[in-house]
Amino acid sequence: MADDTTDRTNSQSGRDELRSFVERAERIEADEKALKDDKKELFAEAKGRGYDTKILRSIISERKRDPGDIAEEESIRELYREALGMSYSLTNTASESYGDRDDDDDEGMV
């Protein structure tokens, strides 16, 4: 097998083929870098507009997954949270954060 590779790289067509593979790999690496830079710029723009990029990345990952797998994972996660006394409720969290406010008490507000 080594002799076959040596023979191929010693011929002009073999050298041209090798050069072609190397140049194609270099172009792909350059394209990957450009895409990585574009992605970084996209998330910087989203962050600048007030979006939470950690959540955006999470949603992008989640959209790639099977909905059944997500539901199963969330069910297990909630079970573990309950076992650890960490159960969260969005409605309770919101009311606890804002308290029981009565907007009629805001004098001077139009």
LINTA-V748379 format. One record per residue. N is the residue number from 0. RES is the residue in three letters. PHI is phi as a letter, one per 20 degrees, with the letter a starting at -180 (none if undefined). OMEGA is omega in degrees with one decimal (none if undefined). NEAR is the number of other C-alpha atoms within 10 Angstrom. Layout:
N;RES;PHI;OMEGA;NEAR + N;RES;PHI;OMEGA;NEAR
This chain:
0;MET;none;178.9;6 + 1;ALA;f;178.6;7 + 2;ASP;f;179.4;8 + 3;ASP;f;178.3;9 + 4;THR;f;179.1;10 + 5;THR;f;178.7;11 + 6;ASP;f;-177.3;11 + 7;ARG;f;-177.8;15 + 8;THR;f;177.0;16 + 9;ASN;e;179.3;11 + 10;SER;e;-179.7;11 + 11;GLN;f;-179.5;10 + 12;SER;f;177.1;11 + 13;GLY;f;178.0;15 + 14;ARG;f;178.9;13 + 15;ASP;f;178.9;12 + 16;GLU;f;178.1;14 + 17;LEU;f;178.8;14 + 18;ARG;f;179.3;13 + 19;SER;f;178.1;12 + 20;PHE;f;-179.0;12 + 21;VAL;f;-178.9;12 + 22;GLU;f;176.8;12 + 23;ARG;f;178.2;12 + 24;ALA;f;178.7;12 + 25;GLU;f;178.0;12 + 26;ARG;f;178.8;12 + 27;ILE;f;177.2;12 + 28;GLU;f;178.3;12 + 29;ALA;f;178.2;12 + 30;ASP;f;177.9;12 + 31;GLU;f;179.2;12 + 32;LYS;f;179.3;12 + 33;ALA;f;178.3;12 + 34;LEU;f;178.3;12 + 35;LYS;f;178.0;12 + 36;ASP;f;178.0;11 + 37;ASP;f;-179.7;12 + 38;LYS;f;178.3;12 + 39;LYS;f;179.5;12 + 40;GLU;f;179.4;12 + 41;LEU;f;-179.4;13 + 42;PHE;f;175.6;17 + 43;ALA;f;178.3;14 + 44;GLU;f;178.9;13 + 45;ALA;f;178.9;14 + 46;LYS;f;178.7;14 + 47;GLY;f;178.3;11 + 48;ARG;e;172.7;9 + 49;GLY;n;179.1;9 + 50;TYR;e;177.6;13 + 51;ASP;e;-174.1;12 + 52;THR;f;176.2;16 + 53;LYS;f;178.9;10 + 54;ILE;f;177.5;10 + 55;LEU;g;179.2;14 + 56;ARG;f;178.9;12 + 57;SER;f;180.0;10 + 58;ILE;f;178.1;11 + 59;ILE;f;177.3;10 + 60;SER;f;-178.2;10 + 61;GLU;f;-178.9;13 + 62;ARG;f;178.7;11 + 63;LYS;e;-172.5;8 + 64;ARG;e;177.1;10 + 65;ASP;f;-179.3;9 + 66;PRO;g;178.3;11 + 67;GLY;f;178.0;9 + 68;ASP;f;179.3;11 + 69;ILE;f;-179.2;13 + 70;ALA;f;178.9;11 + 71;GLU;f;179.6;11 + 72;GLU;f;-179.9;12 + 73;GLU;f;178.3;12 + 74;SER;f;178.9;12 + 75;ILE;f;178.8;12 + 76;ARG;g;179.8;13 + 77;GLU;f;176.4;15 + 78;LEU;g;178.7;14 + 79;TYR;f;179.0;13 + 80;ARG;f;179.4;13 + 81;GLU;f;179.8;12 + 82;ALA;f;-179.4;10 + 83;LEU;e;-179.8;9 + 84;GLY;m;-177.4;9 + 85;MET;d;-176.5;11 + 86;SER;f;-178.2;12 + 87;TYR;d;174.6;11 + 88;SER;c;-178.7;9 + 89;LEU;f;-180.0;8 + 90;THR;f;177.7;9 + 91;ASN;f;-178.9;11 + 92;THR;f;-178.6;11 + 93;ALA;f;-178.6;10 + 94;SER;f;177.3;12 + 95;GLU;f;-178.6;10 + 96;SER;f;-175.8;9 + 97;TYR;d;-179.8;9 + 98;GLY;m;177.2;10 + 99;ASP;e;-177.5;8 + 100;ARG;e;175.8;9 + 101;ASP;d;-175.3;7 + 102;ASP;f;179.9;8 + 103;ASP;f;-179.1;7 + 104;ASP;e;-177.3;8 + 105;ASP;e;178.8;9 + 106;GLU;f;179.1;7 + 107;GLY;n;179.1;5 + 108;MET;e;-179.1;7 + 109;VAL;e;none;4
